[in-house]
Amino acid sequence: MTKAEFAIRLKHGCALIAAAEEELTEIDSHFGDADHGLTMSKIAKAIAEAVEQSDGGVQAMLDDAAMAVMTLNGGSAVPLWNTWLDGLQEEAPAGSEINAEELKTIFTRALEELSDMSGAKVGDKTMMDALIPASEAIAAYTGNDENELFRLAAKAAANGAEASKGFVSKFGRAKSYGEKTIGTPDAGAVSMSYFFQGLAQG
């Protein structure tokens, strides 16, 4: 997969997040600050613009995306996404192509970086409910077809976001609502799921 093809996938992910702004705001309004939709739209725009304007290789493109997010003012999603994107670029190839094995490497590293920062696990009702299953699906993939790799990741992320409805919030403002949060998905998991759906659009 060329850098240009990867960039298209990243921009598709950003577009789906931006299109879901109202939905994400509505979800977050139940037990959060109702700012997740706006914050994620900012993040998506920053990533898309950085990817579009980047003139280096794959690593430079992901680094530019991380740097663009780092400069934003916004909710808790900003440092989380910055950390994740920075993790993606750490072991990304410097050249203009990336294969399935290299994708597995960078998504594994990114999850490690974010896990170290957030401490959240599946079941805690956070973005990790979508990201961890998606990352595990990528890590478990044994083929060399990027389309299939991202399709499996997107399916896992969507299932994880749906499953978050059944969890009790253990982080952030929503934590104080306890079992009342059951029945509502986590906004961060939903936005991450949309991003992976975009990555699956070749």
Steps between C-alpha positions, in 0.01 A plus 500: 500500500639837403506803725239660274268201541549503876429874503169441323400248765595739780297778338201266465522435874509871572202562271287241679584652838416849379170379355410345836557820702136538603467133591817510710382818675165340578664188646740710709217721628355214705784472752785716369566862408322479161822615334624173347344566161662843469834377634508206263407721205799719585724195527369357173553828316853534639593146398348533154677830430834371629473185289406703194791742540771255610777468243715237670463122526255295706674574830514873429130501410398333826734725696346807336155372597606450862656845516187660353282341766742593778449871433121484543302624796222263593379221720676192629498345152776736382790360707370145451491528122833682495659218698346236274607673178847557640516129578401419141786702357772366732577188299336598172714468186673818391435423133188538290357149543369289788405132494272289718781387728608859559140600569485229765817640657387861515150427632647276771742772606227766498278291726790445740568873517137591562447217749796625703347846507131424557504182703155414363404146402209343311194534722595839646272682251761707320642529148704192586186287471528552123875551464619191686285252301595674174869490587477136604329415171785665311762320710330165439479544123733264314447604139642778286181671382464848652132511401426187699712617792308825535165331435558265792618788718193709414267211584674446834485872581129518416425196715703653783317831481166319504610289797587816695125556546502220757788637707513731802714811450823486699672816370425869470188690595276207406659291777287680761180374334586135566249247369286773344753501215396149398306512175689792347812431291823680577543800271875445473450139396245605239730765349790254491273248330413754232871565442567132442199478268666774297833318498317203350384713205782450253 
